[in-house]
């Protein structure tokens, strides 16, 4: 699923991932990274806040705000990433920056529905419908 999503990205998109700990956010990001043609190792940026993965034409800024208690200086870094038309921003634990994120974004809510299964709910504006078709 992540790889299919990644293959549809054009650049400039924001993807917000919501789930509990261990819900599959980083696994989904791994697939998105493969979908843009990246061979980078994808890992959770919990302790670094941001990892960057380079694809063939796009790059992914993968943010994890689990440990962040306030946006602080990250707001300026995000503004730079938002301005990069060849970048896709993937955000885990976005609550702390909810007021900073652009309204036009794909939200993916991943819920455990059993030991080995997940229920996935998408929320997006019409302008991003090409991502989930």
Rosetta blueprint (number, residue, H / E / L):
1 X L
2 X H
3 X H
4 X H
5 X H
6 X H
7 X H
8 X H
9 X L
10 X L
11 X L
12 X L
13 X L
14 X E
15 X E
16 X E
17 X E
18 X E
19 X L
20 X L
21 X L
22 X L
23 X L
24 X L
25 X H
26 X H
27 X H
28 X H
29 X H
30 X H
31 X H
32 X H
33 X H
34 X H
35 X H
36 X L
37 X L
38 X L
39 X L
40 X L
41 X L
42 X L
43 X L
44 X L
45 X L
46 X L
47 X L
48 X L
49 X L
50 X E
51 X E
52 X E
53 X E
54 X E
55 X L
56 X L
57 X L
58 X L
59 X E
60 X E
61 X E
62 X E
63 X E
64 X E
65 X L
66 X L
67 X L
68 X L
69 X L
70 X L
71 X L
72 X L
73 X L
74 X H
75 X H
76 X H
77 X H
78 X H
79 X H
80 X H
81 X H
82 X H
83 X L
84 X L
85 X L
86 X L
87 X E
88 X E
89 X E
90 X E
91 X E
92 X E
93 X L
94 X H
95 X H
96 X H
97 X H
98 X L
99 X L
100 X L
101 X L
102 X L
103 X L
104 X L
105 X L
106 X E
107 X E
108 X E
109 X E
110 X E
111 X E
112 X E
113 X E
114 X E
115 X L
116 X L
117 X E
118 X E
119 X E
120 X E
121 X E
122 X E
123 X E
124 X L
125 X L
126 X H
127 X H
128 X H
129 X H
130 X H
131 X H
132 X L
133 X L
